[in-house]
């Protein structure tokens, strides 16, 4: 099945609805398919933001624009795979310059509403969190559900010489220290989502992190993320999450149409019946639409 055939399969049951309503629903499903998520990544210099992005994404990265002429550190990048794309927003790390933190507060407040997810990358052996904690509680409290803390460079946590190179895994002593670091971050920030520990350099625990990312994203953004991942990370659990998310998002399109006050009750019942069929078809043809 081709992508066009997948769209036709979705469109077919919608054709039973009145033309104006059917067109409205199908247009919004097409917008959903071509939705461009915005994921930001932030963290101090040396936290391994670039290595993490390289380990996650297969797509060619194209600079789009600076967010602001006075904030040269903020860059908007577009990742594209076929017909689908994702915006990656490289945000400056806080607490590196007191002089610029005030500027960053204003910048973040302006940008946060457009973000689907924030990856806050913390270096595993970084012990200075007080400024980060202040910034998080001051600026990002209302956006906790969009923030996922990533403890990167887990292979460098002490005793680093015990890292099992052959098996690419931390030693028992390192696991104890990794868990202690995760616990301290949970206590300081009280994050909405689980804190992930990874080593982008060795790719340790990346699959688990990706599955957590998928759960953190709104349903409208999961399929586009899956399409940008390196093949080894786009596992069956990840595809299942994206497929379910796409079906849920398609269902929300119908729910929005059904909730309109001008829709008579008998037609709402028809919309509800068509909804169930289209959601089922959308999940069935997901692979052909996004891959």
N, C-alpha and C positions, 0 to 999 in steps of 0.2 A: 504494500500500500504506500502511495506517495502522500506528501503533505496535503496536496490539493484534495485527494480522496478522503483524507481524514477530516478536512474542513467540510466537505460535502456530507459526510456521515453525520457531523454535528448539525449541519444546516437542515437536513432532511426532516427531522421531527419538528423543528422550529417552524417549518413551512405550514404546519397545521394551524398556527396562530394567526390572528388578524395581521394583515401586512405591516401596518405601522409598528405594532408591538413586536412582531417577529423580527423586523429589520432593526429596531432599537436593541433588542437582546443580542442578535448576531453581531452587530457592529461593536457592542461592548465586549463580546467574547473575543473578537479579532483584536481589539485594543489590549485585552488581557494577554493574548498570545504574544503580542509584540511589546509588552510592558518592559521598560528598562529600569531594573532595580538600581538603587544607589546604596552602595556599601562603603562605609568609611573605615579607614585603618589609621590608628593613632598610637603613639608611644614615643618614648624618649629615643634620642639617637643611640644606636647600638643595640636596640631591642630586637632587631632582626625583622623589621617590617617587610623589606624587599625580598629577603630570602623566603619568608612565609608566603608572600604573594606568588613568587616563582614556583614554590612547591605546590601551591593550590591550583593555579590556573594554567591552562594550556594555550589560551587564546593570544593572538597578537594584540599588544597594548598600543593604543594610539592616544597621544595627548590631545585633550579637547580644548581646555583653556585654564588659565589661572582664575581662581575664584575672585580675587581682588588684586588690583595693581599694587596695593600696599602690603599684601600678604604673600610674598613670593614663595613661601614654603608650602602653600596649599595648591595642590594640583589635581585637576579632574582628568581621569584616564578612562578611555572606553575600551572594553574587552569585547571582541566580536567573534562569534562562532556561527557561521551560516547566516540565517536571518535573525538571529537572536544576539542581544548585546546586554552588557552590564556596565554600569558606571562605578569605577573605583575612585574614591575620594581620599587622597593622601593628606591627612590633617597633621598640623604640627603638634609635637608632644608638649605637654604643659610642664611647668616647674623647672624648665631649663633656663629660663630668663624671667626674673621677676618683673623686669621692665616691660616685657611683652605679654605677660599673663593677663593683664587687664584687657589688652587688645584681643587676645585669644578668647576671653570670656564673651566679648561682643560678637566675635566671629562665630563661635560655637552656637550661641543663642540664635543666630540668624540661619545657620545651616541645619541644625538638628531636626527641625520639622520635616525636611525633605528626605531624611535618611531612613532606609529600611532596616539597617543594622550597622552598629559600630563595633569594630574589633579593636579592643584596647589591649595592645601588646605590651607585656611587662617582661623584662629580662629576668630570668630565673634567679640570678644571684644579686639582683638589685635589692637593696635594703632600705632605701630612702623613699618612703611613700607619703609622708605627711602633706606635702604640697599637692600631690595627686589626689589624696583623700579630700582636702579642702576644696579643690576645683570640682571634683565629682559631686560632692554634696551641695555645693553652691550653684552649679550650672546644670547638672545632669540628673538631678533627682527625679524630675518629671519624665525622664526618658530612659529609666532603668530597664524597661522591657526591651529596649533596642540595643542594649550594651552587652557584649560578651567579652569577658576578660580571658585573655590567652597568655599563659606563662610559657614563654618561648625559651629556647636554648637549655632545655632540661638536661641535655648531655653535659652541660658545664657546671651543674650543681655538685657541690662537694659530697663525698670524695670523688672528684671527676675522673680520677685514674681508674676507678672501679667500673666505669661504663663498659658493658659487654659489647665490644665492637662486632664480634662474630654474630651474635644473636640480635644486635641492635636493640638493646634494652638496658634500663638502669639496674644497678645492683640493688640488693635489699636495703643497704644503707642509704643509697640515693633515693629510693622510693620513700623511705621514712622522711627524708628531708624535703622531697617534692611535696608530699602530703602536708608537711608542716607549713610550707610556703603557701599552698592552696588554702589551708586553714586560716593563716594570717590575713590573706587577701579577703576571704569571706568575712572575717571579723571586722576588718577595716571598712570595706565598701558595702557590705550587705547586698551583694549583687542579686538581681532578679533571676538570672540564669546560672547554671553550674559553671564553675571556673575550670577551664581546660589547661592541661599541661602538655606541651609538645616539644619536639626538636625538629624544626624545619630543615636543618642541615642534614639530619639523618632520616627524616620523615617518620620518626617514632611518634605514634599515637595520632597521626594526622587523620586516618579514617574516622576515629572516634570524634575528633574535633569537628569534622565535616558534618557528621550526623547531628551533632549538637547545633551547629550553624543552621542546618535545615529546620530544626525544631524552633529556632529563634526567629526565623524569617516569617513575615506574613505570607499567607497562602499564595498571593499573587506573584511572589518573587522566587519561590522555590524552584520552579522549572528552569528559569533563566540561569540560576546559579548552577544547577546540575549540568546544564549545557556548556558551561565554561570550565568545568573541572577537568583536571587530568583524568584520563580514562581509568587509571588504577584507583582513583578516589570516587568515581561515579559508580559505586557498588549497587547491588540490588536493593539493600535497605535504603540507600539514598534515592534511587529511582522510585521506590515504593512511596517514600515520603513526598517526593515531588509530584508523583501521579495522584496521590490522595489530595495534596494541596491544590493541584489544578482543578480537580473535580469540585472541591469545596469552593474555590474562587468562582467557578462557573455557576455553582448553585447560588452564590451570593448575587450574581447578576440577575438571576430569576427572582430572587427574594426582593431585590430592590424594585424590579418592575411590578411584582405582585403587590407590593406595599403601597403603590400609588393610589391616591384617594379616588381618582376618577375611574378606576377599574371596577366594573360591577362584579358582584360575588360569584355568579356562575362562571365568568371568564377567569376569575382568580383560581377556581377549582381546575379549570383546563390548564392554566399556566403551571399549576403545581404538578399535574400529571406529566406534562411535557418536561418539566424540570427534572424529574427523576430519570426519565429516559435519556435526556441530553447529558446529565452528569455521568451516567453509566457509560455512554458512548464516548464522552470526553476522556475518561480514564482509559478506555479500551484503545483509543487511537493516540494516546499521549506520546508513545515512542516515535510515531511517524511525524508528529507535529514538531517535536523538539530535537529529534536526532536524525 
